[in-house]
Amino acid sequence: MSRKSEYSLWSTTLLTSFGSTFVVEKDDLLPKPMLSFIRFLELTGAEFDHIVEKGRLPKAKSAGTVLRTALEVLQRRLAQYATTTEVRIIRD
């Protein structure tokens, strides 16, 4: 199997396993599937080969670049929402 095919298979497996969204609760840690997905996206070529050889997804470790990436993703997502609420009172 070519490297491109392996990547496609693994990315499809990840998306199928985790779904297309991650729910981040305000009183909870980051979801393990999200951490594992970020680790997968940050793999080097050698790390990817090792993961494919083992036949397992990356472990969900919350350290280093994974946390920085998660923080950046969350900040960008939050920036898409309005920061103020406008209330209009309509009187008859």
C-alpha positions in Angstrom: 0.0 0.0 0.0 1.4 3.4 -0.9 2.1 6.1 1.7 -0.8 8.2 0.4 -3.2 5.3 0.6 -2.1 4.5 4.1 -2.6 8.2 5.1 -6.0 8.2 3.5 -7.0 5.0 5.3 -5.8 6.3 8.7 -7.5 9.7 8.3 -10.7 8.0 7.3 -10.4 5.7 10.3 -9.8 8.6 12.6 -12.8 10.6 11.3 -15.0 7.5 11.5 -13.8 6.7 15.0 -14.1 10.3 16.4 -16.8 11.8 14.2 -16.4 15.2 12.7 -16.8 17.2 15.9 -15.4 17.2 19.4 -17.5 18.3 22.3 -15.5 20.4 24.8 -17.3 20.8 28.1 -16.5 23.9 30.1 -15.9 22.0 33.3 -13.9 19.1 31.7 -10.5 18.4 30.2 -10.0 18.3 26.5 -11.6 15.1 25.0 -9.1 12.3 24.5 -10.3 11.7 20.9 -9.5 15.4 20.1 -6.0 15.0 21.6 -5.4 11.8 19.7 -6.5 13.4 16.4 -4.2 16.4 16.9 -1.3 14.1 17.6 -2.1 12.2 14.4 -2.1 15.4 12.4 1.3 16.4 13.8 3.1 13.1 13.1 6.3 13.2 11.3 6.9 10.7 8.4 8.8 8.3 10.7 6.2 8.6 13.4 3.4 7.9 10.9 5.2 4.8 9.7 5.6 3.6 13.3 1.9 4.1 14.0 0.9 2.3 10.8 3.2 -0.6 11.7 1.7 -0.9 15.1 -1.8 -0.6 13.7 -3.0 1.7 16.5 -4.0 5.3 16.7 -1.8 7.8 18.6 -2.3 7.9 22.4 -4.1 10.9 23.7 -1.4 12.8 25.5 -1.9 16.4 26.5 1.6 17.8 26.3 3.7 20.2 24.3 2.6 21.0 20.8 -0.7 19.2 21.3 -1.9 21.6 23.9 -0.7 24.6 21.9 -2.5 23.4 18.8 -5.7 22.6 20.8 -5.5 26.1 22.4 -5.1 27.7 19.0 -8.0 25.7 17.5 -10.3 26.7 20.4 -9.3 30.3 20.2 -9.9 30.5 16.5 -13.3 28.7 16.9 -14.3 31.1 19.7 -13.3 34.1 17.5 -16.0 33.0 15.1 -18.7 33.9 17.6 -20.0 37.3 18.4 -18.5 38.8 21.6 -21.5 40.8 22.6 -25.2 40.2 22.8 -27.6 42.8 21.4 -31.0 43.0 23.0 -33.8 45.1 21.6 -36.9 45.9 23.5 -39.9 46.4 21.3 -42.8 48.2 22.9 -46.3 48.3 21.6 
